[in-house]
Amino acid sequence: MPRYDFRCRSCGATFELRRTMAQANDPAVCPQGHEDTVKLLSAVAVTGAGSSGGAPQQASGGGGCCGGGCCS
């Protein structure tokens, strides 16, 4: 289940809630009981299982007129 970050406008507390995507924009009450909250934008980094975290790999020449060595 996704986690969403919220900030209370009344007391300034930042808190996290786990809820379904369908409930993502529903109002949230802060842990202190205040109802004036705002959902924060979160930065998410997603990497694949084969990702090395380094620079992107360059494709090698595969032939034809664009790198295969047949054109001079």
C-alpha positions, 0 to 999 in steps of 0.5 A: 500500500502506498505511503503519503506524506502530509503536513499540518498547517496548524502545528507544522507536524509532518506525518505519513499515512498508508492508504490506497491510491483511491484514498490518496486525496482524502482529507487527513487528520494530523496526530495532534487532531488538527484537520487543516493538513496538506498532502506533500509531494514526494520524490521517488527514485525507482531503479531496475534490478539490473541498474548499476547506478552509474552512467547510462551505457552506450550502444555499440555499432551494429552495422549498416551506414551508422557505425558498422565500418562499411562506409568511408 
